[in-house]
Amino acid sequence: MHVRSGSRFLSAFFALAIATSAAALTPAEYGVARQRADAQYKLEREKCKALSGNARDVCVKDAKAVRDSAQADAYAAFKGTP
């Protein structure tokens, strides 16, 4: 499952990028982070179209999980919570 490992890498990258910022995100930065998460989700969903059956279901759920995690990390950074 190459798609899953790539998704996890991107999720870790976004989490690290957000966590390393010294201050809370501005509203504009928060919006950009959410847009990045949505854009990455759309790319991952496109990759899932090549699959079928259970593999496709797993791919879609993984893409959603990565998006949700990136959005939660952005929200936490926006609110200034650890």
C-alpha positions as CSV (number, residue, x, y, z in Angstrom):
1,M,0.0,0.0,0.0
2,H,2.2,2.8,-1.3
3,V,-0.6,5.3,-1.1
4,R,-1.0,4.8,2.7
5,S,2.7,5.4,3.4
6,G,2.8,8.6,1.3
7,S,-0.3,9.9,3.1
8,R,1.3,9.2,6.5
9,F,4.4,11.0,5.4
10,L,2.4,14.1,4.4
11,S,0.4,14.1,7.6
12,A,3.6,13.9,9.6
13,F,5.1,16.7,7.5
14,F,2.1,19.0,8.1
15,A,2.0,18.2,11.8
16,L,5.7,19.0,12.1
17,A,5.4,22.2,10.1
18,I,2.6,23.4,12.3
19,A,4.2,22.2,15.6
20,T,7.5,24.0,14.9
21,S,5.8,27.4,14.5
22,A,6.6,29.5,17.6
23,A,3.3,31.4,17.7
24,A,-0.3,30.5,17.0
25,L,-1.4,30.6,13.4
26,T,-3.1,33.7,12.1
27,P,-6.6,33.4,10.6
28,A,-5.0,33.6,7.1
29,E,-2.4,30.9,7.9
30,Y,-5.1,28.7,9.4
31,G,-7.2,29.1,6.2
32,V,-4.1,28.2,4.1
33,A,-3.4,25.1,6.2
34,R,-7.0,23.9,5.8
35,Q,-6.9,24.5,2.1
36,R,-3.6,22.5,1.9
37,A,-5.3,19.6,3.8
38,D,-8.3,19.7,1.4
39,A,-6.0,19.9,-1.7
40,Q,-4.0,16.9,-0.4
41,Y,-7.2,15.0,0.3
42,K,-8.4,15.5,-3.3
43,L,-5.0,14.3,-4.7
44,E,-5.1,11.2,-2.5
45,R,-8.7,10.5,-3.5
46,E,-7.7,10.6,-7.2
47,K,-5.1,8.0,-6.5
48,C,-7.8,5.8,-4.9
49,K,-9.8,5.7,-8.2
50,A,-7.3,3.3,-9.6
51,L,-8.1,0.8,-6.9
52,S,-11.2,-1.3,-6.4
53,G,-13.0,-3.2,-3.7
54,N,-11.5,-3.2,-0.2
55,A,-8.3,-1.6,-1.3
56,R,-10.2,1.4,-2.5
57,D,-12.3,1.6,0.7
58,V,-9.1,1.5,2.8
59,C,-7.5,4.1,0.5
60,V,-10.4,6.5,0.9
61,K,-10.6,6.1,4.6
62,D,-6.9,6.7,4.9
63,A,-7.1,9.9,2.8
64,K,-10.0,11.1,5.0
65,A,-8.0,10.3,8.2
66,V,-5.0,12.2,6.9
67,R,-7.1,15.2,6.0
68,D,-8.9,15.2,9.4
69,S,-5.6,14.9,11.2
70,A,-4.0,17.8,9.3
71,Q,-7.1,20.0,9.9
72,A,-7.1,19.1,13.6
73,D,-3.4,20.0,13.8
74,A,-4.1,23.3,12.0
75,Y,-6.9,24.1,14.4
76,A,-4.8,23.3,17.4
77,A,-2.0,25.6,16.1
78,F,-4.6,28.3,15.4
79,K,-5.9,28.1,18.9
80,G,-2.4,27.9,20.3
81,T,-3.0,24.5,22.1
82,P,-0.4,21.8,22.2
